[in-house]
C-alpha cells in the first residue's frame, strides 16, 4: 500500500518508443516497456507509486510538465536529446517546481560534446548518467529520500 506524497512520474522523451531498436551497446537493448517494468518494480520496493509518460512531441512533453503537479510529487526525467537544447522543456520543469532527477542511460559525458550540456542544470537534484537502467533505481532512491524529508517537515 502506498501513502501520500509518494507519486513519481517517469518521463521519457524522443525516440524512447523505439528504445529496443537503438544501439544496444549505448542504450542497453531493453524495450521501453521492459524498462518501465523494472522502474515500477524498483519504485514499489521503495514505497513509490510510478506513473509513466513518453512522447516524441516536444509540445506534448511541455504540456505534461504543466500538469505534473496535479499528477505527481516528484519526477524522473530522461528527455533524450531535448535534455541538451530544449529551453521550453526546462522552463516547464521550472514551472512544475517538483523535485526531479535527470537520468540518461548512456554516459553522456563520454559522448558528443553537445550531449555534455544539460538545460536542466540547476533545476534537478542530480544528473545520473552512464549507469544504464540502474540509474533509474538510483534516481528513485534519491527521490524517496527527498519525499520522505519533505513529509517530515
Backbone bond lengths (Angstrom), bond angles and torsions (degrees), N, CA, C in turn:
res aa  C-N    CA-C-N  psi(-1)  N-CA   C-N-CA  omega(-1)  CA-C   N-CA-C  phi
1 X - - - 1.453 - - 1.526 109.24 -
2 X 1.321 116.80 135.17 1.456 120.86 -179.21 1.515 109.86 -98.75
3 X 1.334 115.79 158.54 1.456 120.81 -178.79 1.518 109.81 -115.00
4 X 1.331 115.33 176.22 1.461 120.85 -179.52 1.524 109.89 -62.20
5 X 1.298 115.70 153.89 1.464 123.02 176.29 1.519 112.98 62.84
6 X 1.319 116.89 39.84 1.457 119.90 179.57 1.525 112.18 -130.70
7 X 1.326 115.98 14.15 1.473 119.64 -176.90 1.527 109.56 -87.43
8 X 1.335 115.56 125.32 1.450 120.96 179.29 1.526 108.66 -122.67
9 X 1.320 114.85 121.45 1.462 120.74 175.40 1.525 108.63 -87.89
10 X 1.317 115.87 135.13 1.459 122.14 176.92 1.518 106.17 -113.55
11 X 1.324 115.41 113.00 1.457 121.89 -174.73 1.519 110.71 -108.07
12 X 1.314 115.30 127.54 1.466 121.73 176.88 1.515 109.34 -118.56
13 X 1.303 114.97 138.44 1.449 120.77 -177.52 1.508 113.93 -99.10
14 X 1.294 113.32 -148.43 1.448 124.62 -170.79 1.539 112.39 -56.30
15 X 1.322 114.81 135.29 1.466 126.12 175.47 1.528 114.95 74.35
16 X 1.314 118.30 4.97 1.461 118.92 177.37 1.520 112.21 -76.34
17 X 1.308 118.14 -20.29 1.460 120.18 177.39 1.525 111.64 -68.28
18 X 1.333 117.34 -15.96 1.466 122.58 177.73 1.527 110.55 -120.87
19 X 1.306 116.27 31.80 1.463 122.49 -175.78 1.526 112.00 -52.77
20 X 1.321 116.93 -41.91 1.466 120.52 -177.47 1.521 112.75 -66.29
21 X 1.328 118.38 -16.08 1.459 122.59 179.11 1.522 112.61 -93.30
22 X 1.331 117.13 -5.05 1.458 121.02 179.69 1.523 109.89 -86.58
23 X 1.302 117.52 164.96 1.464 123.79 -176.65 1.528 110.68 -52.73
24 X 1.336 116.30 111.75 1.470 121.70 -176.90 1.524 111.71 -62.94
25 X 1.324 118.11 -30.34 1.466 120.54 178.67 1.524 111.35 -66.84
26 X 1.313 117.12 -26.87 1.465 121.90 -179.36 1.523 111.05 -95.85
27 X 1.339 117.37 -42.64 1.462 121.96 -170.61 1.525 114.93 -109.42
28 X 1.315 118.73 -2.27 1.457 121.16 170.70 1.512 117.41 96.89
29 X 1.323 118.91 -14.86 1.453 121.13 175.36 1.517 116.73 82.55
30 X 1.332 118.87 -1.83 1.466 121.25 177.81 1.517 110.95 -80.80
31 X 1.319 116.03 153.98 1.459 120.51 168.95 1.524 107.82 -81.38
32 X 1.320 117.02 163.43 1.462 120.34 177.24 1.525 109.97 -59.83
33 X 1.307 117.58 -41.25 1.472 121.24 178.94 1.529 111.37 -60.50
34 X 1.329 117.00 -43.47 1.469 120.54 177.94 1.528 111.13 -63.80
35 X 1.325 116.42 -42.04 1.459 120.76 178.40 1.527 110.55 -63.16
36 X 1.316 117.14 -44.85 1.464 120.76 -179.70 1.527 111.82 -64.65
37 X 1.316 117.95 -34.67 1.465 121.02 176.84 1.526 110.12 -63.24
38 X 1.339 116.90 -44.39 1.466 120.56 176.77 1.527 110.61 -60.30
39 X 1.326 116.17 -46.67 1.464 120.92 -178.37 1.525 110.36 -61.84
40 X 1.321 116.62 -43.54 1.466 120.58 179.61 1.529 111.02 -61.37
41 X 1.331 116.96 -43.06 1.467 120.80 178.47 1.529 110.78 -62.73
42 X 1.329 117.57 -45.20 1.465 121.11 178.71 1.524 110.54 -62.57
43 X 1.326 116.38 -40.18 1.456 120.37 178.26 1.519 111.45 -60.87
44 X 1.324 116.42 -45.61 1.472 120.51 178.53 1.525 111.62 -57.89
45 X 1.343 115.74 -42.41 1.470 120.30 179.01 1.528 111.08 -59.03
46 X 1.324 116.94 -29.95 1.462 122.30 -177.96 1.527 112.86 -96.23
47 X 1.340 116.69 3.46 1.460 120.55 -179.09 1.515 113.24 76.56
48 X 1.325 116.48 24.93 1.462 121.53 -179.41 1.522 110.71 -106.93
49 X 1.301 114.89 145.68 1.464 122.31 173.35 1.527 106.79 -100.47
50 X 1.324 117.29 117.63 1.465 120.53 -178.21 1.523 110.79 -101.32
51 X 1.323 114.66 140.33 1.462 121.71 171.37 1.522 106.49 -125.46
52 X 1.305 116.15 152.35 1.460 120.40 -172.48 1.520 111.87 -124.69
53 X 1.325 114.14 147.58 1.461 121.26 176.85 1.519 107.58 -146.60
54 X 1.330 116.44 135.97 1.458 122.61 174.21 1.513 108.58 -142.11
55 X 1.318 115.69 139.37 1.457 120.79 174.36 1.519 109.65 -152.45
56 X 1.317 115.02 155.19 1.462 121.79 172.41 1.521 110.74 -100.81
57 X 1.325 117.08 5.94 1.461 122.71 -178.94 1.533 109.81 -107.58
58 X 1.317 116.49 118.00 1.465 120.95 179.85 1.525 111.19 -59.39
59 X 1.330 117.42 -39.92 1.461 121.25 178.58 1.513 112.33 -62.53
60 X 1.333 117.78 -41.73 1.466 121.09 177.18 1.522 110.87 -64.49
61 X 1.327 117.05 -36.39 1.463 120.69 178.29 1.529 109.65 -63.23
62 X 1.330 116.39 -45.01 1.470 121.62 178.02 1.528 110.18 -60.85
63 X 1.322 117.46 -47.26 1.464 120.86 -179.08 1.526 111.64 -62.32
64 X 1.334 117.51 -36.66 1.464 120.11 177.05 1.526 110.12 -65.32
65 X 1.325 116.96 -42.04 1.467 120.30 176.92 1.528 111.30 -60.46
66 X 1.325 117.43 -35.12 1.466 120.24 177.20 1.526 111.28 -63.09
67 X 1.317 117.76 -34.12 1.471 122.42 -179.88 1.527 113.10 -87.58
68 X 1.312 116.85 -10.50 1.452 121.85 -171.27 1.532 114.85 -53.30
69 X 1.337 120.68 -42.56 1.469 119.15 -179.17 1.535 113.81 -61.17
70 X 1.309 117.95 -23.59 1.461 121.56 177.26 1.528 111.75 -80.08
71 X 1.328 116.56 -22.95 1.455 121.97 -172.27 1.517 114.15 -103.67
72 X 1.331 116.79 -21.75 1.446 120.09 -165.71 1.523 111.63 -150.34
73 X 1.326 115.25 163.29 1.463 122.25 177.09 1.522 111.81 -106.91
74 X 1.318 116.76 -14.55 1.455 122.81 -179.40 1.525 108.07 -162.43
75 X 1.339 116.10 171.74 1.463 119.05 -177.72 1.522 112.34 -145.82
76 X 1.317 113.94 146.97 1.459 123.29 167.12 1.519 104.62 -111.71
77 X 1.329 116.03 125.61 1.458 119.54 -174.58 1.521 110.95 -123.16
78 X 1.330 115.04 122.25 1.456 122.04 168.22 1.518 105.59 -124.96
79 X 1.308 114.95 89.92 1.458 120.91 -176.71 1.527 112.25 -84.99
80 X 1.322 116.99 6.54 1.456 120.17 -179.49 1.520 110.23 61.77
81 X 1.306 116.53 -139.55 1.470 121.60 -176.98 1.524 112.66 -58.53
82 X 1.321 117.95 -28.04 1.473 120.11 179.67 1.527 111.73 -61.35
83 X 1.330 117.03 -25.26 1.467 120.99 179.34 1.517 112.27 -57.44
84 X 1.306 116.26 -22.70 1.458 120.78 -171.58 1.523 113.46 -99.56
85 X 1.345 117.59 -10.68 1.462 116.75 -177.29 1.522 115.92 -149.67
86 X 1.327 119.55 -10.80 1.469 119.44 -173.98 1.527 111.98 -84.32
87 X 1.313 115.53 95.13 1.473 120.52 176.01 1.530 110.02 -66.63
88 X 1.323 118.08 -28.02 1.468 121.29 178.39 1.531 109.97 -63.60
89 X 1.323 117.13 -44.15 1.462 120.59 178.85 1.528 109.59 -67.76
90 X 1.319 117.63 -40.96 1.469 120.66 177.73 1.525 110.61 -60.49
91 X 1.315 117.08 -44.47 1.470 120.23 178.57 1.528 110.99 -61.13
92 X 1.326 116.63 -42.67 1.469 120.43 -179.74 1.528 110.91 -65.77
93 X 1.327 116.94 -36.89 1.464 119.92 176.56 1.526 109.84 -64.45
94 X 1.307 117.07 -40.41 1.458 120.98 176.95 1.518 112.25 -62.78
95 X 1.304 116.77 -38.07 1.473 121.68 178.32 1.531 110.45 -65.95
96 X 1.336 116.86 -37.48 1.471 121.18 -178.77 1.529 111.84 -62.21
97 X 1.318 117.11 -33.11 1.468 122.86 177.77 1.523 113.85 51.51
98 X 1.320 116.20 44.51 1.464 121.76 175.92 1.524 109.45 -114.77
99 X 1.335 117.77 151.80 1.459 118.54 173.61 1.529 108.94 -61.37
100 X 1.316 115.99 133.48 1.463 120.54 -176.99 1.521 110.04 -142.65
101 X 1.329 114.06 151.66 1.455 121.86 175.05 1.526 106.98 -126.53
102 X 1.316 115.86 133.36 1.468 122.33 175.72 1.515 107.95 -90.35
103 X 1.332 116.55 132.30 1.459 121.79 -179.49 1.521 109.28 -128.47
104 X 1.323 115.20 141.62 1.470 122.47 171.53 1.516 107.90 -133.34
105 X 1.307 117.48 133.08 1.458 121.74 177.71 1.524 111.03 -63.83
106 X 1.317 116.40 -41.42 1.459 121.06 -176.58 1.525 110.91 -90.38
107 X 1.320 115.05 168.81 1.462 121.53 176.25 1.523 107.84 -86.26
108 X 1.327 115.47 87.52 1.468 120.26 -176.12 1.520 112.17 -62.61
109 X 1.322 118.26 -24.42 1.469 121.62 179.25 1.528 112.17 -72.08
110 X 1.321 117.45 -20.71 1.460 121.84 -178.62 1.529 112.47 -102.09
111 X 1.321 116.40 6.33 1.465 120.36 -177.80 1.519 110.11 -107.27
112 X 1.315 118.71 -151.41 1.455 123.30 -178.66 1.526 111.11 -56.57
113 X 1.319 115.83 147.63 1.475 120.91 -178.24 1.529 111.47 -56.53
114 X 1.324 118.36 -38.55 1.464 120.44 -176.94 1.531 112.09 -66.49
115 X 1.328 117.50 -22.49 1.465 120.85 179.13 1.530 112.31 -76.75
116 X 1.316 117.07 -14.26 1.470 120.99 -179.61 1.527 111.83 -77.95
117 X 1.317 116.32 -14.68 1.467 122.12 179.19 1.520 108.54 -89.68
118 X 1.334 116.52 135.52 1.460 120.43 175.03 1.520 109.07 -128.44
119 X 1.322 115.88 126.59 1.468 120.31 176.37 1.520 111.27 -74.23
120 X 1.331 117.71 -5.59 1.457 121.43 179.93 1.527 113.00 -92.84
121 X 1.334 117.57 -3.38 1.468 120.25 177.92 1.525 109.48 -54.73
122 X 1.325 115.23 131.09 1.454 121.11 -178.61 1.521 113.85 88.15
123 X 1.325 117.16 -11.80 1.465 121.71 -180.00 1.523 112.42 -106.69
124 X 1.323 116.66 -15.88 1.462 121.32 -176.27 1.525 110.07 -115.67
125 X 1.319 115.28 154.93 1.465 120.56 177.66 1.520 111.36 -68.01
126 X 1.327 115.00 -35.82 1.457 120.09 -177.08 1.519 109.23 -161.74
127 X 1.333 115.74 156.13 1.466 123.42 173.54 1.517 106.40 -115.30
128 X 1.342 116.24 119.06 1.464 122.02 -178.73 1.523 107.41 -113.40
129 X 1.322 116.03 127.57 1.463 119.04 -176.84 1.523 110.61 -147.71
130 X 1.339 114.82 156.01 1.453 120.62 174.23 1.511 115.20 77.37
131 X 1.326 118.31 11.50 1.461 121.37 -179.19 1.518 112.09 -110.10
132 X 1.337 116.93 9.97 1.456 119.99 -178.45 1.518 110.50 60.38
133 X 1.329 117.10 -150.93 1.470 120.19 179.77 1.526 113.56 -57.38
134 X 1.335 117.63 -30.71 1.467 119.96 -179.20 1.524 112.80 -60.74
135 X 1.321 117.63 -21.19 1.459 120.26 175.10 1.519 112.06 -60.68
136 X 1.323 116.20 -32.23 1.466 120.27 177.55 1.527 111.06 -69.15
137 X 1.331 116.56 -38.52 1.468 120.36 177.61 1.533 109.17 -61.31
138 X 1.331 116.40 -44.51 1.465 121.16 178.43 1.528 111.02 -61.96
139 X 1.326 116.85 -41.94 1.474 121.03 179.52 1.525 110.90 -63.98
140 X 1.329 116.87 -42.83 1.465 120.41 179.18 1.527 111.34 -63.80
141 X 1.320 116.79 -41.14 1.466 120.34 178.86 1.527 110.05 -63.10
142 X 1.309 117.22 -42.22 1.460 121.12 178.25 1.526 110.41 -61.95
143 X 1.330 116.71 -44.00 1.470 120.24 -179.82 1.525 111.70 -69.47
144 X 1.325 118.02 -34.87 1.466 120.25 176.69 1.524 109.85 -61.00
145 X 1.337 116.21 -42.93 1.470 119.92 177.15 1.524 110.57 -64.30
146 X 1.320 116.70 -44.45 1.476 121.28 -179.11 1.521 110.90 -62.72
147 X 1.316 117.80 -44.40 1.462 121.10 -179.86 1.523 110.27 -66.73
148 X 1.322 117.40 -38.51 1.456 120.96 176.80 1.511 111.64 -62.28
149 X 1.306 116.52 -41.45 1.458 121.77 177.94 1.516 110.55 -64.60
150 X 1.316 116.54 -42.42 1.462 120.64 179.79 1.525 111.04 -65.05
151 X 1.327 116.82 -36.42 1.464 120.57 -179.63 1.521 111.87 -71.39
152 X 1.332 116.42 -24.84 1.466 120.82 -179.80 1.531 112.61 -78.18
153 X 1.302 116.81 -13.25 1.472 120.36 -176.39 1.497 111.90 -74.02
